[in-house]
Each structure stands twice: as structure tokens, then as C-alpha cells.
Amino acid sequence: MNSKKELFITSFGLFSLFFGAGNLLLPPLLGYNAGENWFWVAIGFMITAVVIPIIGILAHARLQGTLYDFGKKVSPQFSLIYCILIYVIAVAIPSPRTAAATHEIAIHPTFGTSPLLTSTVYFILVLIFVLNRSKILGFIGKFLTPLIVIMLLLVIGIGLFSSEMLTTTSQINTPLVSGILEGYQTFDAIGAVVVGAVIIISINLRHKGSFEEKRKLIAKSGWFAGIGLFIIYAGLISVGAYYGSEININDTLPSDMQRANLLRAISLSSLGGFGNTVLSILISLACFTTAIGIIAGTADYFKGLLGNSQLVYIVTAILASALGVVVGQLDFNSIIIVAVPVLLFIYPITIVLILLNVLPKRFSTPIVFRAVVIVTFIFSIPDVVGFISPSEGLGKITQYIPLAQFSLGWVLPALIACLFVGIFEKKE
């Protein structure tokens, strides 16, 4: 391997597969609403949008398998169901959301086209790239990601230097927790387990290095991509906070329009009339690369599940793209609302699987995996039910669960289960 070149391409490719619609639109409004507390909201956001995803990539470097390997210690049946759920969710929510964001911010304001036309052309282009599987990582890493990064740094750098650097009073009562929960909406933890598999297959298609060489390449790429995400997220959140005293957005608008209007105003303030063009290209590229990664990862999985058939890969890619066209006609905010209960259910399980897979093997036995996943599942149920149908009876139950008021009631029970079962098993 040409190690430096491979590290460069893989790091940039990984960053770009992570960085999509939510990653660009969510941080500025989060910073805008956090105001003087933007630093604490940024810390919370980094936990679920950077730290957990990069740990997921480190777990992939260690396993060098598929998403199935993340849950197989619980049971083969669980892992199969979990994989299918993750991939169905990925192609049904975050993938179409990239088309919705591209339409609302980049295409419709300029051309006035319908969502159907935008999502159809968008996913035809995505499908073309997905079907040329072996070229994905190289093209994204060499060409698309450097362009995305340059544009992002322009908006952030010029935006910070051109603002008055004044913040407003925070509109968020619990900035750290709000940042953690908003990080869910990036789908980056789910992205880590999906696109990590894409990276592994891409590397295997391009090179025949040893397991250890690939492990180091994937791990280093994960760290570099994580540093890049950290810088960009911190920059976008701080720009949103420091423009809070200069830009007034209509809070009666849906959240997606608030996000879009704020980002557009920041781009115009920092880059002038050229800002709209930069923003449109930036949104389109960031969303496009993420959709490619999601659909390629889904097609890879079902190809491996069904006899390594290339026909299965093609059919899955076509079906996922068709679903993207249908769901992509919804507006960005509607897709986010639909996503919340799904994320409250699947995100905690994904997080604990990621963390368990990077623990030393003597601490992450099958019994520990099963106990932690079962406890996490049980204590996530009140969060999901509470969002869909809040009730007084449920409130009486959750008041006895630490952190349940923040939709994090699963955290402490999962930690206790891990420690208790681990200690008990060691004594046995």
C-alpha cells in the first residue's frame, strides 16, 4: 500500500460519508438557540455526533467484518434482526432526508422544481455511483470531500471573523443534554456501523494488505475523520451562536426552514452574493456522498446475506433508490419528526453495541453483551412511548429512573448491568 495516499483518501472518504444533511443544518441552529451556552451544547453534540461514531469506526477496524459482527455475541437471530432494522431505517430516513435537504436549500430556491423531479434525478445519480462500487471511495476521497471541506472552512472562517462575536441569552435550559440528543439526529452512530462496513469492503476491493495493515489504516482514518468532524461541528455551532445577535429568524417557521434560513443568512453575511452559490453546492455534495454511502452499505449487506450475489446488490440498490425518491418528497422537518421515536429506540442499542465492541474481550463476553442490550432495550421503551403518547402514568414510572427526564433513562441501567454481570461472571 501507498500508506500516505491511502490514509488521505480513506480519511476524506470517511469524513464525507459521515457528513450529510443533518450534519450541516443542525449545528448552526443549535448554536443560535444556545447563545452564551454554545460551548456546552457543542460538548454534548460531540459526544453523540463525533466520539461515539469514531469509536464505531475503531470497532470496525478491530472486527473487519460486517454490521452483523457487531451484534452476533448477543445472538445470531438478534444480529440478523438488528442489521435488517438498521439498513431499512437508513434507506427510509437519513438517505431520503439528504434529497429533501438538497431540494429545499439548493434546488428549489434557484430552479423552482418539484420535489419529485429533484429526488428522481438525485437518486438516479446516486444509483450510478453505487453501481460503480469499486470507484466510490477513491472518487469521494480525492475529489468531492476536499471541495466540501474548503467550502465549509470558508463559511466558518470568514463567518467568525466578520461577526461581532456577541452571543444572546440561551434559549436552552439543559445545553449539554440538548446537544447529546440533537447529535442523535445526525444519525452518525448509525452511520458509523453502516459506512464503516462500506470503507472495509472498499479497502478490500482496492488492496490485499494484511489484517493488521488494514486495521491501522481504518483506525487512523477514523481518528482523522473524527478530528475533521470535531472542527467543522464546533465551527458551525460557534458561528450560529455568534450570529445570534445579528440575524433574526422567524421562529414561527418549521425547524427545517429556520435551519435553512439561518445557514443561508450566515453564508450571505460571510461570502456576500457568492454565499448562496457556495451553500447550494455545499449542501448538494454533502448530502450526495452520504446517500451513496448509505445505499452502497445496504446493498453490500444484502449481497453478503444472500449468497454474495451481484444481482442482489443491484436489486437492493435500485429498491433503496426508489424508496429514496418516494420518501424524499417529504419536507426535511417531517422526516426529522418521523425519525425521533425511531432514534430513541435504535440509537441506544447501537451505542452500547459500539462501546462493547471496543472493550477488551475479557470484559465483553456474550453474557455481558446480552445483559447490556436487554437492559438498554427495556429502559429505552419509556422514552419511545413518552414521545409518541405521553401520559401521567408513564411520568410516575420514569420519575424513579435517573436521567429519564432527558430521554437518557437507559444510560445508568446499562452501565450497572455491564459492571454487575462482568464482576459476577469473573467470580464464577
C-alpha positions as CSV (number, residue, x, y, z in Angstrom):
1,M,0.0,0.0,0.0
2,N,1.0,3.6,-0.6
3,S,0.2,4.3,3.1
4,K,0.1,8.2,3.0
5,K,-2.1,8.3,-0.1
6,E,-4.4,5.6,1.2
7,L,-4.7,7.3,4.5
8,F,-5.6,10.6,2.8
9,I,-8.2,9.0,0.5
10,T,-9.8,6.9,3.2
11,S,-9.9,9.7,5.8
12,F,-11.5,12.1,3.4
13,G,-13.8,9.4,2.1
14,L,-14.9,8.5,5.6
15,F,-15.5,12.2,6.6
16,S,-17.6,12.7,3.5
17,L,-19.7,9.6,4.0
18,F,-20.5,10.8,7.5
19,F,-21.1,14.5,6.7
20,G,-24.6,14.8,5.3
21,A,-27.8,16.9,5.5
22,G,-28.3,16.9,9.3
23,N,-24.6,17.4,9.9
24,L,-24.7,20.7,8.1
25,L,-28.1,22.0,9.1
26,L,-28.4,21.0,12.7
27,P,-25.3,22.6,14.4
28,P,-25.8,26.3,13.4
29,L,-29.4,26.5,14.7
30,L,-28.3,24.6,17.8
31,G,-25.6,27.2,18.4
32,Y,-28.1,30.0,17.6
33,N,-30.5,28.8,20.3
34,A,-27.8,28.0,22.8
35,G,-26.3,31.5,22.6
36,E,-23.9,32.1,25.5
37,N,-24.0,28.4,26.3
38,W,-22.9,27.3,22.9
39,F,-19.7,25.6,24.3
40,W,-21.7,23.2,26.5
41,V,-24.2,22.4,23.8
42,A,-21.2,21.7,21.5
43,I,-19.7,19.3,24.0
44,G,-22.9,17.4,24.2
45,F,-23.3,17.3,20.4
46,M,-19.7,16.0,20.1
47,I,-20.4,13.0,22.3
48,T,-23.1,11.5,20.1
49,A,-22.0,13.0,16.7
50,V,-18.3,12.5,16.9
51,V,-17.0,10.4,19.8
52,I,-19.4,7.5,19.6
53,P,-19.2,7.3,15.7
54,I,-15.4,7.3,15.7
55,I,-15.4,4.6,18.4
56,G,-17.7,2.8,16.0
57,I,-15.0,3.0,13.3
58,L,-12.4,1.7,15.7
59,A,-14.7,-1.2,16.4
60,H,-14.9,-1.8,12.7
61,A,-11.1,-1.7,12.5
62,R,-11.0,-4.4,15.1
63,L,-13.7,-6.6,13.6
64,Q,-13.1,-6.0,9.9
65,G,-16.4,-7.8,9.1
66,T,-19.9,-6.6,8.5
67,L,-22.5,-4.9,10.7
68,Y,-23.6,-8.5,11.6
69,D,-20.4,-8.9,13.6
70,F,-21.5,-6.0,16.0
71,G,-24.4,-7.9,17.4
72,K,-23.5,-11.6,16.9
73,K,-22.4,-12.0,20.6
74,V,-25.9,-11.3,21.7
75,S,-27.2,-14.0,19.4
76,P,-27.3,-14.7,15.6
77,Q,-31.0,-14.1,15.5
78,F,-30.7,-10.7,17.3
79,S,-27.9,-9.6,15.0
80,L,-29.8,-10.5,11.9
81,I,-32.9,-8.6,13.0
82,Y,-30.8,-5.6,14.2
83,C,-28.9,-5.4,10.8
84,I,-32.2,-5.5,8.8
85,L,-33.7,-2.8,11.0
86,I,-30.6,-0.6,10.7
87,Y,-30.4,-0.8,7.0
88,V,-34.2,-0.4,6.5
89,I,-34.1,2.7,8.8
90,A,-31.0,4.0,6.9
91,V,-32.6,3.9,3.5
92,A,-36.0,5.0,4.7
93,I,-35.0,8.1,6.8
94,P,-31.4,9.5,6.5
95,S,-31.0,8.7,2.8
96,P,-34.2,10.4,1.6
97,R,-33.5,13.2,4.1
98,T,-30.4,14.1,2.0
99,A,-32.6,14.6,-1.1
100,A,-35.2,16.7,0.9
101,A,-32.4,19.0,2.2
102,T,-30.9,19.3,-1.3
103,H,-34.2,20.2,-2.8
104,E,-35.3,22.7,-0.1
105,I,-32.0,24.6,0.1
106,A,-30.1,24.1,-3.2
107,I,-32.5,23.3,-5.9
108,H,-36.0,24.7,-5.3
109,P,-34.9,28.3,-4.4
110,T,-33.0,28.5,-7.7
111,F,-35.0,26.4,-10.2
112,G,-38.4,26.1,-8.6
113,T,-38.7,22.4,-9.5
114,S,-40.9,19.9,-7.8
115,P,-39.6,17.5,-5.0
116,L,-40.4,14.6,-7.3
117,L,-38.2,15.8,-10.1
118,T,-35.3,16.7,-7.7
119,S,-35.5,13.4,-5.8
120,T,-35.7,11.4,-9.1
121,V,-32.7,12.9,-10.7
122,Y,-30.8,12.9,-7.4
123,F,-31.3,9.2,-6.8
124,I,-30.6,8.2,-10.4
125,L,-27.1,9.9,-9.9
126,V,-26.7,8.2,-6.6
127,L,-27.5,4.8,-8.2
128,I,-25.0,5.3,-10.9
129,F,-22.2,5.8,-8.3
130,V,-23.4,2.9,-6.2
131,L,-23.4,0.5,-9.1
132,N,-19.8,1.5,-9.8
133,R,-18.9,0.2,-6.4
134,S,-15.1,-0.1,-6.7
135,K,-14.6,3.6,-7.5
136,I,-16.7,5.1,-4.7
137,L,-14.0,5.6,-2.1
138,G,-11.4,6.9,-4.5
139,F,-13.7,9.4,-6.2
140,I,-15.2,10.8,-3.0
141,G,-11.8,10.9,-1.1
142,K,-9.9,12.5,-4.0
143,F,-12.4,15.0,-5.4
144,L,-15.6,15.6,-3.5
145,T,-14.5,15.8,0.1
146,P,-11.7,18.3,-0.4
147,L,-14.2,20.6,-2.1
148,I,-16.7,20.2,0.8
149,V,-14.0,20.9,3.4
150,I,-12.8,24.0,1.6
151,M,-16.3,25.4,1.3
152,L,-17.1,24.6,5.0
153,L,-13.9,26.3,6.2
154,L,-14.6,29.4,4.1
155,V,-18.1,29.8,5.6
156,I,-16.9,29.1,9.1
157,G,-13.6,31.1,9.0
158,I,-14.9,34.2,7.2
159,G,-18.1,34.0,9.2
160,L,-16.3,34.1,12.6
161,F,-14.0,36.9,11.5
162,S,-16.8,39.0,10.1
163,S,-19.3,38.6,13.0
164,E,-19.3,40.9,16.0
165,M,-18.6,37.9,18.3
166,L,-21.5,38.6,20.5
167,T,-23.9,36.0,21.8
168,T,-27.5,36.2,23.0
169,T,-29.2,34.7,26.1
170,S,-29.5,31.0,25.8
171,Q,-32.9,29.6,24.9
172,I,-31.9,26.1,26.1
173,N,-32.3,25.0,29.7
174,T,-30.0,21.9,29.6
175,P,-27.4,22.7,27.0
176,L,-25.3,19.5,27.5
177,V,-28.3,17.2,27.3
178,S,-29.8,19.1,24.4
179,G,-26.5,18.7,22.5
180,I,-26.4,15.0,23.1
181,L,-30.0,14.5,21.9
182,E,-29.5,16.7,18.9
183,G,-26.5,14.6,18.0
184,Y,-28.9,11.7,17.6
185,Q,-30.4,13.5,14.6
186,T,-27.1,13.4,12.7
187,F,-27.5,9.6,12.5
188,D,-23.7,9.4,12.9
189,A,-23.6,6.5,15.3
190,I,-25.8,4.5,12.8
191,G,-23.7,6.0,10.0
192,A,-20.5,4.6,11.7
193,V,-21.8,1.0,11.7
194,V,-23.1,1.4,8.1
195,V,-20.4,3.3,6.3
196,G,-17.6,1.6,8.3
197,A,-18.6,-1.6,6.5
198,V,-18.5,0.3,3.2
199,I,-15.0,1.5,4.0
200,I,-13.8,-2.0,4.8
201,I,-15.2,-3.5,1.6
202,S,-13.8,-0.6,-0.5
203,I,-10.4,-1.2,1.0
204,N,-10.6,-4.9,0.4
205,L,-11.5,-4.3,-3.3
206,R,-8.6,-2.0,-3.8
207,H,-5.8,-3.7,-1.8
208,K,-4.7,-7.0,-0.5
209,G,-2.8,-5.9,2.6
210,S,-2.6,-7.8,5.9
211,F,-5.3,-7.7,8.6
212,E,-3.0,-5.5,10.8
213,E,-2.2,-3.1,7.9
214,K,-5.9,-2.6,7.3
215,R,-6.7,-2.3,11.0
216,K,-4.2,0.6,11.3
217,L,-5.4,2.3,8.2
218,I,-9.1,2.2,9.3
219,A,-8.3,3.3,12.8
220,K,-6.1,6.2,11.7
221,S,-8.7,7.2,9.1
222,G,-11.3,7.2,11.8
223,W,-9.3,9.5,14.0
224,F,-8.5,11.9,11.2
225,A,-12.2,11.9,10.1
226,G,-13.2,12.5,13.7
227,I,-10.9,15.5,14.1
228,G,-12.3,16.9,10.9
229,L,-15.9,16.4,12.1
230,F,-15.0,18.0,15.5
231,I,-13.5,21.1,13.9
232,I,-16.5,21.6,11.5
233,Y,-19.2,21.0,14.1
234,A,-17.5,23.3,16.6
235,G,-17.2,25.9,13.9
236,L,-20.8,25.7,12.7
237,I,-22.2,25.8,16.3
238,S,-20.0,28.8,17.2
239,V,-20.9,30.6,14.0
240,G,-24.6,30.1,14.8
241,A,-24.1,31.4,18.3
242,Y,-22.1,34.5,17.3
243,Y,-24.5,35.4,14.6
244,G,-27.4,35.2,17.1
245,S,-27.2,38.9,17.8
246,E,-27.1,39.9,14.1
247,I,-29.6,37.6,12.4
248,N,-33.3,37.3,13.3
249,I,-35.0,34.2,12.1
250,N,-38.8,33.7,12.2
251,D,-39.4,31.1,15.0
252,T,-42.9,30.5,13.7
253,L,-41.5,28.7,10.7
254,P,-40.9,25.0,10.8
255,S,-37.5,24.0,12.2
256,D,-36.1,23.0,8.8
257,M,-36.8,26.4,7.4
258,Q,-35.3,28.0,10.4
259,R,-32.1,26.0,9.9
260,A,-32.0,26.7,6.2
261,N,-32.7,30.4,6.6
262,L,-30.0,30.7,9.3
263,L,-27.4,28.9,7.3
264,R,-28.2,31.0,4.2
265,A,-28.0,34.2,6.2
266,I,-24.6,33.2,7.6
267,S,-23.3,32.3,4.1
268,L,-24.6,35.6,2.6
269,S,-23.1,37.6,5.5
270,S,-19.7,35.9,5.3
271,L,-19.4,35.4,1.5
272,G,-21.7,38.1,0.1
273,G,-23.8,37.3,-3.0
274,F,-21.5,34.3,-3.7
275,G,-22.7,32.8,-0.5
276,N,-25.9,31.3,-2.0
277,T,-23.9,29.5,-4.7
278,V,-21.4,28.1,-2.2
279,L,-24.2,27.0,0.1
280,S,-26.1,25.2,-2.7
281,I,-23.0,23.4,-3.9
282,L,-22.0,22.5,-0.3
283,I,-25.4,21.1,0.6
284,S,-25.7,19.1,-2.7
285,L,-22.2,17.5,-2.3
286,A,-22.5,16.8,1.4
287,C,-25.9,15.1,1.0
288,F,-24.9,13.3,-2.2
289,T,-21.9,11.5,-0.7
290,T,-23.9,10.4,2.4
291,A,-26.7,8.9,0.3
292,I,-24.1,7.0,-1.7
293,G,-22.6,5.5,1.4
294,I,-25.9,4.5,2.9
295,I,-27.2,2.8,-0.2
296,A,-23.9,1.1,-1.0
297,G,-23.7,-0.2,2.6
298,T,-27.2,-1.5,2.4
299,A,-26.6,-3.2,-0.9
300,D,-23.3,-4.7,0.4
301,Y,-25.1,-6.2,3.4
302,F,-27.9,-7.9,1.5
303,K,-25.5,-9.1,-1.2
304,G,-23.4,-10.9,1.5
305,L,-26.6,-12.2,3.3
306,L,-27.9,-13.8,0.1
307,G,-25.1,-15.8,-1.4
308,N,-22.8,-12.9,-2.4
309,S,-24.9,-12.4,-5.5
310,Q,-24.2,-9.3,-7.6
311,L,-27.8,-9.4,-8.8
312,V,-28.9,-8.9,-5.1
313,Y,-26.6,-5.9,-4.8
314,I,-28.1,-4.3,-8.0
315,V,-31.7,-5.0,-7.0
316,T,-31.2,-3.7,-3.4
317,A,-29.5,-0.5,-4.7
318,I,-32.4,0.1,-7.1
319,L,-35.1,-0.6,-4.4
320,A,-33.3,1.7,-1.9
321,S,-33.0,4.5,-4.5
322,A,-36.7,4.1,-5.4
323,L,-37.6,4.4,-1.7
324,G,-35.5,7.5,-1.6
325,V,-37.4,9.0,-4.4
326,V,-40.8,8.4,-2.7
327,V,-39.8,9.5,0.9
328,G,-37.6,12.3,-0.4
329,Q,-40.7,14.2,-1.4
330,L,-41.5,14.9,2.2
331,D,-40.0,18.1,3.7
332,F,-36.9,17.9,5.8
333,N,-38.7,18.7,9.1
334,S,-41.3,16.0,8.6
335,I,-38.6,13.4,8.1
336,I,-37.0,14.5,11.3
337,I,-40.2,14.2,13.3
338,V,-40.8,10.7,12.0
339,A,-37.2,9.9,12.9
340,V,-37.3,10.9,16.6
341,P,-39.1,7.8,18.0
342,V,-37.1,5.5,15.8
343,L,-33.9,7.0,17.0
344,L,-34.9,6.9,20.7
345,F,-35.4,3.1,20.1
346,I,-32.4,2.1,17.9
347,Y,-29.8,4.7,18.9
348,P,-29.2,3.5,22.5
349,I,-28.8,-0.1,21.3
350,T,-26.4,1.0,18.6
351,I,-24.3,3.0,21.1
352,V,-24.0,0.1,23.6
353,L,-23.0,-2.3,20.8
354,I,-20.3,0.1,19.6
355,L,-18.9,0.6,23.1
356,L,-19.0,-3.2,23.9
357,N,-17.1,-4.0,20.7
358,V,-14.1,-1.8,21.6
359,L,-13.8,-3.2,25.2
360,P,-11.1,-5.8,25.8
361,K,-12.5,-9.2,25.0
362,R,-12.3,-10.4,28.6
363,F,-14.8,-7.7,29.6
364,S,-17.1,-8.1,26.6
365,T,-18.3,-11.7,26.8
366,P,-21.5,-12.9,25.2
367,I,-23.3,-12.8,28.6
368,V,-22.3,-9.1,29.1
369,F,-23.5,-8.3,25.6
370,R,-26.9,-9.9,26.2
371,A,-27.4,-8.3,29.6
372,V,-26.5,-4.8,28.5
373,V,-28.6,-5.0,25.3
374,I,-31.6,-6.3,27.1
375,V,-31.4,-3.7,29.8
376,T,-30.9,-0.9,27.3
377,F,-33.9,-2.1,25.2
378,I,-36.2,-2.3,28.3
379,F,-35.2,1.2,29.6
380,S,-35.5,2.8,26.2
381,I,-39.2,1.8,25.9
382,P,-40.4,4.7,28.2
383,D,-38.5,7.2,26.0
384,V,-40.2,6.0,22.9
385,V,-43.7,5.7,24.4
386,G,-43.3,9.0,26.2
387,F,-42.6,10.7,22.8
388,I,-45.4,9.0,20.9
389,S,-48.1,9.1,23.7
390,P,-47.1,11.0,26.9
391,S,-49.2,10.1,29.9
392,E,-49.4,10.8,33.6
393,G,-48.9,7.1,34.5
394,L,-45.7,6.9,32.5
395,G,-44.5,10.0,34.2
396,K,-44.9,8.4,37.6
397,I,-42.8,5.5,36.4
398,T,-40.0,7.5,34.8
399,Q,-39.5,9.8,37.8
400,Y,-37.8,6.9,39.5
401,I,-35.4,6.3,36.6
402,P,-32.3,8.5,36.6
403,L,-31.9,10.8,33.6
404,A,-35.3,9.6,32.2
405,Q,-36.5,13.2,32.1
406,F,-33.8,13.8,29.5
407,S,-34.7,10.7,27.4
408,L,-31.5,9.0,28.7
409,G,-33.0,6.6,31.2
410,W,-31.2,3.7,29.6
411,V,-27.7,5.0,30.4
412,L,-27.2,4.2,34.1
413,P,-29.0,0.8,34.0
414,A,-26.9,-0.3,31.0
415,L,-23.7,0.7,32.8
416,I,-24.8,-1.1,36.0
417,A,-25.7,-4.2,34.0
418,C,-22.3,-4.2,32.4
419,L,-20.4,-3.8,35.6
420,F,-22.6,-6.2,37.7
421,V,-22.6,-9.0,35.1
422,G,-18.9,-8.6,34.3
423,I,-17.9,-8.8,38.0
424,F,-20.3,-11.7,38.7
425,E,-19.0,-13.6,35.6
426,K,-15.4,-13.1,36.6
427,K,-16.1,-14.5,40.1
428,E,-17.8,-17.5,38.5
